[in-house]
Amino acid sequence: MNFNFQIYQTYVTLIKDIVTSLSAIIVAIIAILGLQAWKKQLKGKNEFDLAQHLLQNVYKLRNAINWVRNPRQTSAEISQARKESKIEGDPSADPKIHLLEETAVYQLRWNIIQDALIDYETISLEAEAIWGKEIKEKLDLLLRCVSTLKVNIQKRLVDLGKLKTDYNVETENKIDSIIYGFYGDEKNNAFSNEILEAVKQIEDFLKPYLRIK
């Protein structure tokens, strides 16, 4: 009888040890799964925040581009540009004054793009570190639009200093189509369409991270 009781106690102790070990294993598994879920949730939140911040900077740069391309120059804008560049004289009477005035206005406008570019390029590096080459290629599309705009503004300012005999209608119309435009006129303006397409490609890439279908 004592022998049977000792065997029983041995089995009970063994079962307790097994249960304890299994419990420890289960707790460890739950902890690991919980940690993995937390890491996944944290990664998702970080990517959401980055995508949201990046898209805000994309729109900021897009709006800056649209402002520079606005063909209308207000008297207040011209007055501010003349004041900051210390321009005096009548632009209608002196072509040189007109050139200085136009240069000053575009410099004033370009400062807005420059400000947007600082934030855009900073967060672009972070996005590239997280999402790699694909997002960089899409972000570069918008940067190429900025470069195209800058080059053509410079061409226009150079042309203002030329003699009228140097005027080429086809060339000037092409420059006009780039430096002038309103947001949403993509049906009539290829460069506006290029800007919209660059923004759309970035939006499409970021949609999954923003939980947008």
C-alpha positions in Angstrom: 0.0 0.0 0.0 2.8 2.4 1.0 4.6 1.4 -2.3 1.5 2.3 -4.3 1.1 5.6 -2.4 4.8 6.5 -3.1 4.3 5.8 -6.8 1.1 8.0 -6.8 3.1 10.8 -5.1 5.8 10.5 -7.7 3.3 10.8 -10.5 1.6 13.7 -8.9 4.9 15.5 -8.5 5.9 14.7 -12.1 2.6 16.0 -13.4 2.9 19.2 -11.3 6.4 19.7 -12.8 5.1 19.2 -16.3 2.2 21.6 -15.7 4.5 24.2 -14.2 6.9 23.9 -17.1 4.1 24.1 -19.7 2.7 27.1 -17.9 6.0 28.8 -18.1 6.3 28.0 -21.8 2.8 29.3 -22.4 3.5 32.5 -20.6 6.7 32.9 -22.5 4.9 32.3 -25.8 2.2 34.8 -24.9 4.8 37.3 -24.0 6.7 36.9 -27.3 3.4 37.1 -29.3 2.5 40.2 -27.3 5.8 41.8 -27.9 5.6 41.0 -31.7 2.1 42.5 -31.8 3.3 45.6 -30.0 6.2 46.0 -32.3 3.9 45.6 -35.3 1.5 48.1 -33.9 4.3 50.5 -33.1 5.8 50.1 -36.6 2.4 50.7 -38.1 2.0 53.9 -36.1 5.4 55.2 -37.0 4.8 54.5 -40.7 1.4 56.3 -40.4 3.0 59.3 -38.8 5.8 59.4 -41.4 3.4 59.0 -44.3 1.1 61.8 -42.9 4.0 64.1 -42.3 5.5 63.4 -45.7 2.3 64.0 -47.6 1.8 67.3 -45.8 5.2 68.4 -47.0 4.4 67.2 -50.5 1.3 69.4 -50.5 3.3 72.3 -49.1 5.8 72.1 -52.0 3.1 71.6 -54.6 1.3 74.8 -53.3 4.6 76.7 -53.3 5.1 75.7 -57.0 1.6 76.8 -57.8 2.1 80.1 -56.2 5.3 80.8 -58.2 3.4 79.9 -61.4 0.6 82.3 -60.7 0.6 84.7 -63.7 -0.9 87.5 -61.7 1.4 89.8 -59.7 -0.3 92.1 -57.2 0.7 95.6 -56.6 1.5 94.7 -53.0 3.8 91.9 -54.1 5.6 94.1 -56.6 5.9 96.9 -54.0 7.4 94.4 -51.5 9.8 93.0 -54.1 11.0 96.5 -55.1 11.4 97.5 -51.4 13.5 94.4 -50.5 15.7 94.7 -53.6 15.9 98.5 -53.2 14.6 99.2 -56.8 13.8 102.7 -57.9 12.6 103.9 -61.3 9.8 103.3 -63.7 9.8 99.8 -65.3 7.5 101.0 -68.2 10.1 103.6 -69.2 13.3 101.5 -68.6 13.6 97.9 -69.6 16.4 97.4 -67.1 14.2 98.4 -64.2 11.5 96.0 -65.5 14.1 93.2 -65.5 15.2 94.1 -62.0 11.5 94.2 -60.9 10.7 90.8 -62.4 13.8 89.3 -60.9 12.9 90.6 -57.5 9.3 89.3 -57.7 10.4 85.8 -58.7 13.1 85.8 -56.0 10.5 86.7 -53.4 8.2 83.9 -54.7 11.1 81.4 -54.9 11.8 81.9 -51.2 8.5 80.1 -50.5 9.7 77.1 -52.6 13.1 77.2 -50.9 11.4 77.1 -47.5 9.2 74.1 -48.6 12.2 72.3 -50.1 14.1 72.3 -46.7 11.3 70.4 -45.0 10.6 68.2 -48.1 14.2 67.1 -48.5 14.7 66.4 -44.8 11.7 64.1 -44.5 12.5 62.5 -47.9 15.7 61.2 -46.4 13.7 59.6 -43.5 11.2 58.1 -46.0 14.0 56.7 -48.1 15.5 55.1 -45.0 12.2 53.3 -44.2 10.8 52.5 -47.6 13.8 52.5 -49.9 14.4 53.3 -53.5 10.8 53.2 -54.7 9.6 56.2 -52.6 12.8 58.2 -53.5 12.1 57.8 -57.2 8.6 59.1 -56.7 9.7 62.0 -54.5 12.3 62.9 -57.1 9.6 63.4 -59.7 8.3 66.5 -57.9 11.9 67.7 -57.4 12.4 67.5 -61.2 9.3 69.7 -61.6 10.9 72.3 -59.3 14.2 72.2 -61.3 12.3 72.6 -64.6 10.4 75.6 -63.2 13.6 77.2 -62.0 15.4 76.7 -65.3 12.6 78.3 -67.3 12.2 81.2 -64.9 15.9 81.9 -65.4 15.4 81.6 -69.2 12.6 84.1 -69.1 14.6 86.6 -67.1 17.5 86.2 -69.5 15.1 86.8 -72.4 13.9 90.0 -70.8 17.4 91.4 -71.2 17.6 90.5 -74.9 16.8 92.7 -77.9 13.3 92.2 -79.4 15.0 90.9 -82.6 16.1 87.9 -80.5 12.5 87.0 -79.6 11.3 83.5 -80.7 7.6 83.0 -80.4 7.7 79.2 -80.2 10.4 79.2 -77.5 8.7 81.9 -75.5 5.4 80.1 -75.6 7.0 76.9 -74.3 8.6 78.9 -71.4 5.2 80.5 -70.7 3.5 77.2 -70.5 5.9 76.2 -67.7 6.3 79.3 -65.6 2.6 80.3 -65.8 -0.3 78.1 -64.7 -3.0 77.5 -62.2 -3.5 74.4 -60.1 -6.0 72.2 -61.9 -5.5 73.4 -65.4 -3.8 70.1 -66.4 -6.2 69.6 -69.4 -4.6 72.7 -71.1 -1.1 72.6 -69.6 1.3 69.7 -69.9 3.6 71.0 -67.1 0.6 71.3 -64.7 -0.3 67.7 -65.5 3.3 66.7 -64.8 3.1 68.2 -61.3 -0.2 66.6 -60.6 1.0 63.2 -61.7 4.1 63.5 -59.5 1.9 64.3 -56.5 -0.5 61.4 -57.4 2.3 58.9 -57.5 3.4 59.8 -54.0 -0.2 59.7 -52.8 -0.8 56.3 -54.3 2.4 55.0 -52.6 1.4 56.3 -49.2 -2.2 55.3 -49.2 -1.7 51.8 -47.6 0.2 53.4 -44.7 -2.5 56.0 -44.2 -5.2 53.3 -44.3 -6.8 54.9 -47.4 -8.4 52.7 -50.0 
